[in-house]
Amino acid sequence: MPSLIVNINENFLKPPRLDRYVSENLKILSRSQIKTKNLKAKINGKDAKYSKLVSSGDRLDLIWDDFSEINFLPEDIPLDIVYEDENCVVVNKAQGMVVHPGAGNSRGTLANALYFRKLYKNKREPCGVLPISARPGIVHRLDKDTSGIIIAAYNDETLSFLSRQFKSRTTRKIYAAIIYGVPKENEGTIQTNIARDPKNRKKFAVAANGKAAVSFYKVIKSWNKYSLVLLRPKTGRTHQLRVHMRCIGHPVLGDPVYAENIYDSLFPKASLMLHSKSLAITLPGENDKRIFKSNLPERFTDIINKLNRINING
């Protein structure tokens, strides 16, 4: 059975319930998985219910079952594998691929492909109830139309190990983006709160009552009405980089959600120009971070080449 010992050092404005802390802070199990995997917990050595509040200084002893029903199918989908071992896999995700099955996306996802890959490597056939380790753990996510580096775990222990690094913000993620306009400063920090847009539940927006979000940007090259930038998120809010670039008046080129009101006669068919370029993270059993990288995809180089030609020709 997977197990985990956690010494809580966060300071809370309002102490969270145990189940909420496990799902939202540790991110090792979802709220539903806490029940289906029969999570058992002790706080400071005493058995604790899921409703028990946790506080800074508490010690959590967690243990859960490693069997669960697989509710999606393995699929033999070609992947661009950057790195792989028995514990995890790093993929250069293609634009347009959904990361995890959900409403309307039960097939063709990265998780479907990784599930197949894990079974194939172990020469196993899906049948009935399978060990949860057969199902790749999605450590972090990329939007469907964001391409690039993403890491997934092949077992619960690795999922927990990698997830803690994202939670503690010791990973380092670098994205490339082509944005509208040229920022006044060559580099800077964007710090806001982000929450779901009350007018559109599929969007997020800067909001005083949202969660803190911090991003760093650096302009690499600019062409009058466009710029190539590198972005580094310190936090990991949904749509964070896209919301932040819109917030400073420079939305990502081709963003159908946050640049929807911009008519672009030069690149009217551009898709989302956001790419996960690199990830620095420590793998299980290692002490030093590894850096996994992905070159700019063709959709980037095509636009950059066109902008360079326009700039040369005046």
N, C-alpha and C positions, 0 to 999 in steps of 0.2 A: 504494500500500500504506500502511495506517496505520502510524505509527511513534510512538515515545515515548522521551524521555530522562528518566531519573529519577536524582536524587542522593539516596541513602539517608541519612536522618539519624536513623532510629530506633535505639534501643539494645535489643539482643536478649539475653535470658537464654540462649537457645540459637539460634545462627544458623540460619535456615530455608533449605531448598532454594530454588533459583531458581524452579521451577515453583510451589511453595507460596506464595512471596512474591508472585508475579504474580497468582495466583488469589485468595488470601486477604487480602493487604494492599492491592495495587493494585486488585484486583477488575475488571480490564479484560477478562480471559478466564477461563473456568472451566478446570479441569484437563483436561477432554476437549477443549475448544476450543484449548488450547495445541498439541495435536497436529494436530487437524483443520485449524487455520488456519496450520499450519507456522510457529510462532513461532521466530524466530531472535534470539539474544541475544548481546551482548558485555558482559563485566564489565571495567571499566577498560580498554576497548579491545581485549580479547582474546575470541575466540569462546568461548562457555560452553555446557556441557551443562545439561540441565534439572536434573540432580542436584547441580550446583555450589552450594555454600553461599554466601550473601551476607552481608555485614557492613556495619555503619555506616561511612559514608564512601565506599562503593563507588558507582561511576557505572554505570548500566545503559543500554544502547542496545538498544531493542526494536523489532522490525519483524515484521509478520505479514500473511498474505493477507487480503484483504477479501471473499473469496467462500466461501460455505458453503451446504450444502443447507438449505433451509427445511423443517423437519419438522412444520410445523403450517399450517393453512389460514387464509387471510384471511376474516373474517366481517364483514358489514355490521351492526354493533351500535351503536345510538345511544349517544353519550357526551356528558357535560357538559364541554365544552372551556372551560377558563379562559383559556388562552393557547396560541398555536401559531406557530411560524415554521419555516424550512427545516431547522433543527437539532434542535428539541425540541418537546415538547408537554406542557402541564400540564393534568391532568384532575381533576375533582371526582368521584372514584370512588364508585359506588353501593355500599351495603352488600350483601354476598352475591356480589359479583363477584370471582372469583379473578384474581390479577394475571398469573400466568404458567402456561402449560400444564405439566402434570405427570401423575403417575399418577392416572388417574381423572378428569382435567380437561383433556382435549385440545381441547375446544370451549368457546366462550362466555367466554373469558378476555379480560382487558384487552389482552394482547399480540395475540390474534387480531384484535381490533377495530382496534388501532393499525396492524397489518400491512396490513389492508384500506385504512385511511385513507391510509397512505403510498403504496400502489400507485395508489389512486384519484387522489390529488393529482398524481402523476407520470404519470397515464394509462398505466399499465403493466399487463400481464396476467401472472399467475404462470405460469411455464413452466420446468420443469427446475431447473437450478441458478441461483440468483439472488444478486446482490450482498448481502452481509450488511447493507449500509446500508438495504436494503429492510425489514429486520426491526428493529422498534423495540427499543432497548436499555433494559432495565429497570434503572434506576439504583439504586432502593431499592424496598422492598416494603411493602405493607400487608397485614395479615391479611385473609382473605376477609370477615369480618364487621366489619372496621374500615372506615369510610367516609372520604372526604375527599381532600385534596390529595396528588397524586403526580405526579412528573415522569418522563418517559421521553425517550430520545435517538433521533433518526432516523438517526444515523451513528456510526461507531466513534470518530471524533475527539471528538465531543460527549460520547459515553458516557464516554470517558476523562477529559475535562475536568470533567464533573459528578461522576463517581465519586471523583476526587481530593479534591473538596471535602467529600464525605461522610466519606472516609477521614481527612482532616485535621481534621474536626469544625468546619469553618468555616461550615457551614450552620446554620440555626436552625429547628427544627421545634417547633410548638406544637400540642398535642392538647387537646381538651375531653373530659371524662369525667364521668359521674354515678356516684358510688361509694356503697357502703354505709357508713353511720355518718358521724361528724364527727371529723376529725383533731384532736388536742389542740392542735397548733400551726397557725396560719393558713397558714404556708408553711414549707417545709423541703426538705432534701436527703436522698435515699435512695441509699446507696452500698453495694453488695454485689458478690459474684461470682455469676455465673449459669451454670449448666450444664444439659445435658439430664437430665431426671429418670430415674434408672436403673430405676425401677419402671414407668415409662410413657414410651416413646420419643416420644410425641406432645406431652409436656409438658416444661416447663423449671422449674427450681427454684433457689433460693439454695443455693450449694454452695461450700465453701472452695476446691475445685480448679477452679472455673469461671473464666470471663472477667470482668474488671472491668466493672461496669455502674453508671452514675450517672444519676439522674433528679431533676428538681426539680418540686415541686408548689406550687400556690397555691390556696387555697379562695376561690371567688368568691361562693358562696351556700350556706347549709345549711338543712335542714329536719328537725330532730330525728334521723331515722334515715337521712338521705341528704344528700349534698353534691354540688354542681357544682364541679369543679376544672379548672384548667389544668395541663397536664403538659408538661415540656420534657425530652426525653431528651438527655443529653450524649453518650452512647454509643448504639450501634444494635444491641443484642442481640435475638435472636428472642424475641418475647413480653415484652420488657423491662418495659414499663409495666404490663402485666397482672400479671406476677410481682411487681413492686415494690409495687403497691397491695395485693396480697394479703399481702405480707411485712409491711406495717405495719398489717394488720388491717382494711383497707378495700378489699376487692376491687371490681372494676368491676361495676356492675349489669348483669345479663343475661349475664355471662360463663359460658358452658357448661362451661369447663374449670377455671377458677380460683375460681369461686364455685358450684361444682356442689352443694355441701352446704347451701347457704342456701335455705330455703323463703321465698319472698316472696309473701305473700297480697295485697299492694297491686299489685304488677306481676308477676304470675306468667308472663306471656307476653313479658316484655321481652327484646329481643335485645341484643347487646353494645353498651353505651353508651359507645363510644370513637370519636372523630372527629378526623381530621387537619385541624386548623383553619387552619394557615398554614405556609408554607415560605418562608424567606429564602435566596436562592441567587444566585450570579453566573452570568449566561448568557455563552456564547461571544461574544467581541468587545466585551464591556462591562466596565467597571471597578467599578461599584457594584452592590450586591445589589438584586435585585427581591424584593418580598414578594407572594406569591400567597396569597389568602385564600378561605375557604369559610364561608358562614353555617352555623349549627347546623341540621341536618336536622330534618324534621318529627317523627321519633321522639323527638328531644330536647325540642322545644318542647311536644309533647303531655304528656310526663312532667312537665316543669317547670310547665306550666300547672295540671296536676292537683295537684301538690305545693303550689303557691301557693294554690289554692282550699281545700285541706284545712287549710292553715295559717291562712287568713283565717277559716274557719268553725270553727276550734278543734278 
